[in-house]
Amino acid sequence: MIRNEREYKEALSRLERDNEAIAAQKRALLESGLSEEEVERGLGPLLSFRAQLKEDVEWYERARRREFRVSHDVRDIGHMLIALRIANGLTQKELAKKLGVSEAQVSRDERNEYHGITVERAQRILNAMGETIRFGVDERTLAPA
């Protein structure tokens, strides 16, 4: 997960380098006589890694634009807190100052995606950013007995 502008820029640069490396590798494998299918299978791990990196870049860009997806899993709170910090243009250091904790604490929490966070702590973070989140219950149709 990309958590700041520096990591975002590094990811963009890495994507560019990966695209060039994959294209060169593909040409070399095709020139060596491998079939298109064999080449794709051989490039599979590289393509998978690039796809994950591209997904991370797109997530960061959506967070900056405040384009949040509806979640149906309360365990996504960690991602939401990180996305809200990014959307508010706050650094980890700035959030730490608002919370009265060390930057290292915010960094550690985000690295762990706030796993195990208490409701009270999540609310403190939301308050520090001036944000609210909404919870709801989806209506479910009960199957006849």
N, C-alpha and C positions, 0 to 999 in steps of 0.2 A: 504494500500500500504506500502510495506517495503521500507524504505529510507536509511538504513545504515546497516553496518555489525552486530551491536549489535541487531537490530531488526530482522535481518535475522537469527542469531543464536537462538534468543528467539523463532522465528517462527518454526525453525527446532525442537527445544526441545518440543514445544507445540504440533507439529504434532505427535511426538513420543508418548507423554503422551496421546494425543487424540486417537491414534490408539489402545493403550493398554486399555484405558477406554472403548472405543467402543466395543472391542472384549470381555471384561469382562461383559459389560452390555448385549451384545448379548447372551452370554452363560447363564447369569442369566435369561433373558427373555425366552429363549428356555426351560430352565429347569423348569420354572414356568408353562409350558404347552402352551405357545402362539405359534401360527403357524409362519412359516417363513415370511409369508406376514404381519402378525401383528407386528412381531419384526421389519421388515424393515420400516413399517409405524411409529412405535414408535421411531425408531432411526433416522428418517428423518431429524429433525432439527440438530442433532449432525453431521450427514453425510454431510448436506449442509454446515455447518460452516467449517468442515474439508476440504471440496472441495474448498471453497473460500480461505482458508489459503494456501492450496496446490497451487492454482492458483497464489497467491501473491508470494510464494517462487519461483515458476517457472519463473514469470515475472522478479524478481530480478536477478535470475541466468542468464536469457537471456540478461538482461541489462549489467551485468558484462562482458558477452562474446561479447558484441556489436552486438547482434542479434536483429535487429530492424525490426518490421513488417511495411509494407507499410500501411499508414493510408489514408483513404478517407474522413477524417473529420478534418478540421483545428483546431477544438476544442481540438484535442489530443495533441496540442503543449505543454501543461503542463506536460503530461506524458513523452513526448519526452525530454523535458529539464531535468527532474529528471533522466531519463534513461541515458542521456548523462553525467550528473554529476557522476553517479555511474560508468558508463563505463570508465570514465577518472580517476577513483580512487580518486576523490575529496570528501572531507568532506564538509558539509554545511559551516563549519567555513572557510575552504580554499576558497570556492567559494565566500563567503561573503567578504573576504579580497580582492580578485581579483576585486570584484564589488564596493568595498568601502562602503559597507553597514554592518549592524550588522548581526551576526549569527542568531539572533532572527527573523530578517526580512526574511532571506532565509528559515528558518524553517517554518515560518508562510505562506510564499508563497507556499512552497511545500505541506504543510498540506492542503492548499486550491487548490492544483494542478494548481497554477498560474491562477486561474479563473479571467477573466477580464484583463489579462495582455495586454499591448499595444504592437504593432509591434516593436516599438523602444526599448522597454525594453527587449523583447524577443531577439532582435538582440544584445543588450549589453551583455546578458547572453551567447549567442552563441559565441560572440567575446571573452569574458573572458575565455571560455573553448577552444578557437581555433577551433571551430566546424562550420560547415555549414550544412544547410538542403536544400533539393531540393523540389521545388513545380512543379507540372505539371497539365495539364488539360487532362482528359480522353476524347478521341474522342467518340462522341455519334452519333449513326445513327438516323437521323430524320425519324419518321414514315411518310409514304405518307399521304397527306391531303385528 
